[in-house]
Amino acid sequence: MDSIDAPPKPRQKASPKRTRSQAKITDTQTPLQARVAINAYYKAEARGFLPGYELQDWLAAEEEEAQR
């Protein structure tokens, strides 16, 4: 008897990568928190997203927002 091959499974689409304008902002954040999050993201991006500096980036972003 000939064996019947099952049809190939469809490939799952990869989720798109976020761009600068697509930084994750939630509905529960205040406008200040959103600005701080975006600013901290840009700081991390400028460093190449090296781990271990998340708190430093966040605190620096908060300080910059407080000075505005």
Secondary structure as a PSIPRED ss2 file (coil, helix, strand):
# PSIPRED VFORMAT (PSIPRED V4.0)

   1 M C   1.000  0.000  0.000
   2 D C   1.000  0.000  0.000
   3 S C   1.000  0.000  0.000
   4 I C   1.000  0.000  0.000
   5 D C   1.000  0.000  0.000
   6 A C   1.000  0.000  0.000
   7 P C   1.000  0.000  0.000
   8 P C   1.000  0.000  0.000
   9 K C   1.000  0.000  0.000
  10 P C   1.000  0.000  0.000
  11 R C   1.000  0.000  0.000
  12 Q C   1.000  0.000  0.000
  13 K C   1.000  0.000  0.000
  14 A C   1.000  0.000  0.000
  15 S C   1.000  0.000  0.000
  16 P C   1.000  0.000  0.000
  17 K C   1.000  0.000  0.000
  18 R C   1.000  0.000  0.000
  19 T C   1.000  0.000  0.000
  20 R H   0.000  1.000  0.000
  21 S H   0.000  1.000  0.000
  22 Q H   0.000  1.000  0.000
  23 A C   1.000  0.000  0.000
  24 K C   1.000  0.000  0.000
  25 I C   1.000  0.000  0.000
  26 T C   1.000  0.000  0.000
  27 D C   1.000  0.000  0.000
  28 T C   1.000  0.000  0.000
  29 Q C   1.000  0.000  0.000
  30 T C   1.000  0.000  0.000
  31 P H   0.000  1.000  0.000
  32 L H   0.000  1.000  0.000
  33 Q H   0.000  1.000  0.000
  34 A H   0.000  1.000  0.000
  35 R H   0.000  1.000  0.000
  36 V H   0.000  1.000  0.000
  37 A H   0.000  1.000  0.000
  38 I H   0.000  1.000  0.000
  39 N H   0.000  1.000  0.000
  40 A H   0.000  1.000  0.000
  41 Y H   0.000  1.000  0.000
  42 Y H   0.000  1.000  0.000
  43 K H   0.000  1.000  0.000
  44 A H   0.000  1.000  0.000
  45 E H   0.000  1.000  0.000
  46 A H   0.000  1.000  0.000
  47 R C   1.000  0.000  0.000
  48 G C   1.000  0.000  0.000
  49 F C   1.000  0.000  0.000
  50 L C   1.000  0.000  0.000
  51 P C   1.000  0.000  0.000
  52 G C   1.000  0.000  0.000
  53 Y C   1.000  0.000  0.000
  54 E H   0.000  1.000  0.000
  55 L H   0.000  1.000  0.000
  56 Q H   0.000  1.000  0.000
  57 D H   0.000  1.000  0.000
  58 W H   0.000  1.000  0.000
  59 L H   0.000  1.000  0.000
  60 A H   0.000  1.000  0.000
  61 A H   0.000  1.000  0.000
  62 E H   0.000  1.000  0.000
  63 E H   0.000  1.000  0.000
  64 E H   0.000  1.000  0.000
  65 E H   0.000  1.000  0.000
  66 A H   0.000  1.000  0.000
  67 Q C   1.000  0.000  0.000
  68 R C   1.000  0.000  0.000
